Amino acid sequence: MPFKIFFSPTLIQVSHRYLARTSISVDGVVWAESAEAVAVLTQGASSVALELPVKRVVPLR
């Protein structure tokens, strides 16, 4: 599922570490979420074409 995150590059501090996590909600109920955080933006981490794997947290009906 494609996504975009908008931020001001001037706020990024190269000495800091940034992580991304995600969740997918339907009608306010979380159906899937990141299994773990993914490093982004600094310290050699990517800022484009990221993949944030998710795991299902709500059982199938």
NUDREN-878524 format. One record per residue (C-alpha): x, y, z. Coordinates in pm, whole numbers, always signed. Layout:
BEGIN
(site (X,Y,Z));
...
% end
This chain:
BEGIN
(site (+0,+0,+0));
(site (+172,+321,-111));
(site (+214,+599,+143));
(site (+384,+937,+184));
(site (+510,+1113,+494));
(site (+560,+1487,+476));
(site (+812,+1659,+702));
(site (+1043,+1957,+707));
(site (+1399,+1843,+625));
(site (+1531,+2136,+830));
(site (+1401,+1965,+1147));
(site (+1603,+1646,+1089));
(site (+1918,+1623,+1299));
(site (+2176,+1397,+1134));
(site (+2314,+1288,+1472));
(site (+1972,+1151,+1571));
(site (+1811,+818,+1482));
(site (+1459,+813,+1336));
(site (+1225,+516,+1316));
(site (+899,+453,+1128));
(site (+611,+230,+1235));
(site (+266,+190,+1088));
(site (-78,+55,+1157));
(site (-385,-7,+944));
(site (-721,+72,+1105));
(site (-1075,+3,+986));
(site (-1356,+188,+1162));
(site (-1121,+270,+1450));
(site (-1008,-90,+1499));
(site (-640,-171,+1433));
(site (-629,-463,+1187));
(site (-254,-472,+1122));
(site (+56,-309,+1262));
(site (+433,-300,+1220));
(site (+612,-601,+1357));
(site (+908,-372,+1432));
(site (+1023,-17,+1372));
(site (+1228,+56,+1058));
(site (+1522,+300,+1067));
(site (+1476,+595,+830));
(site (+1639,+922,+716));
(site (+1978,+928,+893));
(site (+2285,+718,+969));
(site (+2272,+543,+632));
(site (+1901,+458,+652));
(site (+1682,+508,+345));
(site (+1431,+787,+298));
(site (+1272,+657,-24));
(site (+1107,+332,-131));
(site (+1062,+216,+226));
(site (+890,-108,+315));
(site (+711,-128,+647));
(site (+604,-491,+694));
(site (+285,-536,+895));
(site (+128,-829,+1078));
(site (-242,-889,+1119));
(site (-366,-831,+1474));
(site (-740,-889,+1418));
(site (-841,-1247,+1333));
(site (-1013,-1312,+1000));
(site (-1388,-1349,+1031));
% end
